[in-house]
């Protein structure tokens, strides 16, 4: 599973855990999350290596749909293999991963 969601009972928000599988990131030294909710400024959203070898970070999001991609070593942009869905990025022929909250 690449996205884990935990909805709050006390507010209209969700804690979303983004998980980049180790197979995607095996040669990268740093993994970041670039998304609409962080203005595509990925340098502040680094994923941390987990015990199972995957990389992950958690973000609290309000209901909606958000485009995102993983950025490997600040250069290579990759989609999530198990995103909720995909949508156009505005770059010819390229789609973004989309999480639905």
C-alpha positions as a LaTeX table, in Angstrom:
\begin{tabular}{lrrr}
\hline
Residue & $x$ (\AA) & $y$ (\AA) & $z$ (\AA) \\
\hline
Unk1 & 0.00 & 0.00 & 0.00 \\
Unk2 & 1.41 & 3.36 & $-0.98$ \\
Unk3 & $-1.11$ & 5.62 & 0.74 \\
Unk4 & $-2.49$ & 5.12 & 4.24 \\
Unk5 & $-5.34$ & 7.35 & 5.48 \\
Unk6 & $-6.52$ & 7.97 & 9.03 \\
Unk7 & $-9.57$ & 10.22 & 9.32 \\
Unk8 & $-10.00$ & 12.36 & 12.43 \\
Unk9 & $-13.25$ & 12.07 & 14.38 \\
Unk10 & $-13.04$ & 15.63 & 15.73 \\
Unk11 & $-12.32$ & 17.61 & 12.55 \\
Unk12 & $-12.80$ & 17.36 & 8.76 \\
Unk13 & $-9.24$ & 16.30 & 7.99 \\
Unk14 & $-7.18$ & 13.21 & 7.35 \\
Unk15 & $-3.64$ & 12.18 & 8.21 \\
Unk16 & $-2.24$ & 10.78 & 4.98 \\
Unk17 & 0.90 & 8.67 & 5.01 \\
Unk18 & 2.66 & 8.63 & 1.65 \\
Unk19 & 4.86 & 5.56 & 1.20 \\
Unk20 & 7.40 & 5.30 & $-1.62$ \\
Unk21 & 8.21 & 1.61 & $-2.08$ \\
Unk22 & 11.84 & 0.57 & $-1.82$ \\
Unk23 & 11.71 & $-0.77$ & $-5.40$ \\
Unk24 & 11.01 & 2.76 & $-6.68$ \\
Unk25 & 13.72 & 4.45 & $-4.65$ \\
Unk26 & 16.45 & 1.82 & $-4.34$ \\
Unk27 & 19.13 & 3.90 & $-6.07$ \\
Unk28 & 18.14 & 7.32 & $-4.67$ \\
Unk29 & 19.81 & 8.95 & $-1.70$ \\
Unk30 & 16.96 & 11.36 & $-0.86$ \\
Unk31 & 13.24 & 11.08 & $-1.56$ \\
Unk32 & 10.87 & 14.06 & $-1.45$ \\
Unk33 & 7.12 & 14.61 & $-1.84$ \\
Unk34 & 6.15 & 17.36 & $-4.30$ \\
Unk35 & 2.45 & 18.23 & $-4.35$ \\
Unk36 & $-0.22$ & 20.85 & $-4.84$ \\
Unk37 & $-0.56$ & 21.16 & $-1.05$ \\
Unk38 & 3.09 & 22.23 & $-0.66$ \\
Unk39 & 3.23 & 24.40 & $-3.78$ \\
Unk40 & 5.39 & 21.74 & $-5.47$ \\
Unk41 & 8.24 & 22.96 & $-3.21$ \\
Unk42 & 9.49 & 19.53 & $-2.25$ \\
Unk43 & 12.67 & 20.41 & $-0.33$ \\
Unk44 & 10.73 & 20.70 & 2.96 \\
Unk45 & 8.95 & 17.36 & 2.55 \\
Unk46 & 11.60 & 14.64 & 2.69 \\
Unk47 & 10.50 & 11.05 & 3.18 \\
Unk48 & 12.27 & 9.07 & 5.89 \\
Unk49 & 13.51 & 5.51 & 5.49 \\
Unk50 & 11.36 & 2.95 & 7.33 \\
Unk51 & 12.42 & $-0.34$ & 8.91 \\
Unk52 & 10.99 & $-2.26$ & 5.94 \\
Unk53 & 13.14 & $-0.28$ & 3.46 \\
Unk54 & 10.30 & 1.87 & 2.14 \\
Unk55 & 10.33 & 5.67 & 2.57 \\
Unk56 & 7.41 & 7.56 & 4.13 \\
Unk57 & 6.07 & 10.88 & 5.37 \\
Unk58 & 2.69 & 11.92 & 6.84 \\
Unk59 & 0.73 & 15.06 & 5.99 \\
Unk60 & $-2.57$ & 16.31 & 7.43 \\
Unk61 & $-4.95$ & 17.20 & 4.59 \\
Unk62 & $-8.45$ & 18.62 & 4.37 \\
Unk63 & $-11.00$ & 16.88 & 2.12 \\
Unk64 & $-10.26$ & 17.22 & $-1.58$ \\
Unk65 & $-8.10$ & 15.86 & $-4.37$ \\
Unk66 & $-4.39$ & 16.63 & $-4.50$ \\
Unk67 & $-1.86$ & 15.96 & $-7.26$ \\
Unk68 & 1.56 & 14.76 & $-6.13$ \\
Unk69 & 4.75 & 13.04 & $-7.25$ \\
Unk70 & 7.87 & 11.65 & $-5.62$ \\
Unk71 & 11.15 & 13.41 & $-6.39$ \\
Unk72 & 14.31 & 11.30 & $-6.26$ \\
Unk73 & 17.51 & 13.16 & $-5.39$ \\
Unk74 & 15.85 & 16.46 & $-6.35$ \\
Unk75 & 15.87 & 15.58 & $-10.05$ \\
Unk76 & 13.83 & 12.55 & $-11.12$ \\
Unk77 & 10.04 & 12.92 & $-10.75$ \\
Unk78 & 8.14 & 9.63 & $-10.31$ \\
Unk79 & 4.48 & 8.73 & $-9.92$ \\
Unk80 & 3.08 & 6.57 & $-7.15$ \\
Unk81 & 2.34 & 3.10 & $-8.51$ \\
Unk82 & $-0.71$ & 2.82 & $-6.23$ \\
Unk83 & $-2.18$ & 6.34 & $-6.31$ \\
Unk84 & $-5.93$ & 6.76 & $-5.87$ \\
Unk85 & $-6.02$ & 7.97 & $-9.47$ \\
Unk86 & $-4.02$ & 9.97 & $-12.02$ \\
Unk87 & $-4.57$ & 13.36 & $-13.63$ \\
Unk88 & $-2.97$ & 15.57 & $-16.27$ \\
Unk89 & 0.09 & 17.52 & $-15.16$ \\
Unk90 & 0.02 & 20.16 & $-17.89$ \\
Unk91 & 3.21 & 18.72 & $-19.36$ \\
Unk92 & 2.57 & 16.91 & $-22.62$ \\
Unk93 & 1.91 & 13.22 & $-22.03$ \\
Unk94 & 2.78 & 13.30 & $-18.32$ \\
Unk95 & 0.32 & 12.56 & $-15.53$ \\
Unk96 & 0.48 & 13.25 & $-11.80$ \\
Unk97 & $-0.53$ & 10.88 & $-9.04$ \\
Unk98 & $-3.67$ & 12.02 & $-7.20$ \\
Unk99 & $-4.71$ & 11.34 & $-3.61$ \\
Unk100 & $-8.41$ & 11.65 & $-2.75$ \\
Unk101 & $-9.25$ & 12.65 & 0.84 \\
\hline
\end{tabular}
